[in-house]
Amino acid sequence: MGKRTERIETKIVHAGEPSPRIMGAVNIPIFQSAMFEYAGETNYHDLKYIRLNNTPNQAALGQKLAALENGQRGIVTSSGMAAITTALLTILSSGGHLLAQNCLYGGTHDFVTQDLGTLGISYDFIDAKDPSSWESKVRSNTRAIYVETMTNPLLEVADHRAVVEFARSHGLVSFIDNTFATPINFRPPEFGYNLSLHSCTKYLNGHSDIVAGAIIGRADLIEKVKHRLDHFGGSLDPHACYLLHRGIKTLAVRVHYQNASAMQIATFLRNHSSIEKVNYPGLKDHPQHQRAAELFDGFGGMLSFELKGGQSAAERFIERTTIPIIAPSLGGVETLLTQPAKTSHAGMSPKDRKELGITDALIRMSVGIENTEDIIQDFDHALKAA
Ligand code: PLP
């Protein structure tokens, strides 16, 4: 296949597809075969076997995902956490040190704080918005820096240009979890990030029916990650690959709609007399709005907010809404509401949550693809009783 130069909406549909089509099939078939006939491979990692992450459904997805972010190479994994842990443990080993953003997805935060130490790896948290504070945390054994595109659930935007520059000047591998932004809104390899990670469970699949992950970035690093993944075994099965492949094909239409809908809902909430605070990078009064506008092609479908009446008002509001589903996770076609203090960030101590600004009253919203006016009307009604 020749080098594609199309825009992302076109690449979503066509990049990485088998060429020629397999027996003319418009969609890649599911290759439900654990192993494939020996074809003269000389290296264990090249044998075609599902755990070795190189069978046709896995390979096609890897190529599509790399094309979407303009990364050199991509690989899919059995979950977002498999992507994150495998990638980190490819670069970090006993005696190494990690700089990690202080407000991370709960699973990643718990992995860093609970598991890295048992493997002899140390870490320090950094405020990713304040580059001047990073230098003092670097040690001679620091190997990597890890951030998220937008933080969960406060939607803060790190100084990504500074992260990449800092990593370059200190010889660190730069990691970013790009799940919230998706390749539609931000493509980390274009900005110089070495490894971009995704929970494909979220927007990339978009239908809340599988768990999957991906790692995109520099080819030499992905090759090393593949070897670790081959050993750790977090491989995506062909059927889940097929569902993810199908889900990705509508990524652009979903995310463009979710960007627009989230902006309207955030604006409605921002102007409502019962609302104390709205966190959405698309709002002009968001502290990193200018940076987000410069870096991102869209502000995303995630927002969070607090009601003036605090936690009890938040609970009354949530109970009165009729369209959103009260459930963790995000990025699907259905609008979801959660209270991070009780779900994604329950593993954090109340003191740490307070320091980061995650109050018990905070509500996180994942905007779906329902009619925007219907959601606003539903919220308006629920807020009257809150
Ligand atoms: N990264 C982010 C930002 C997430 O929100 C999640 C899950 O909620 C993950 C990673 C982990 O992904 P998974 O549940 O697919 O392992």
Boltz pocket constraint, residues with backbone or C-beta under 6 A from the ligand:
constraints:
  - pocket:
      binder: B
      contacts: [[A, 79], [A, 80], [A, 81], [A, 82], [A, 105], [A, 107], [A, 148], [A, 152], [A, 177], [A, 179], [A, 180], [A, 198], [A, 199], [A, 200], [A, 201], [A, 211], [A, 212], [A, 213], [A, 329]]
      max_distance: 6.0
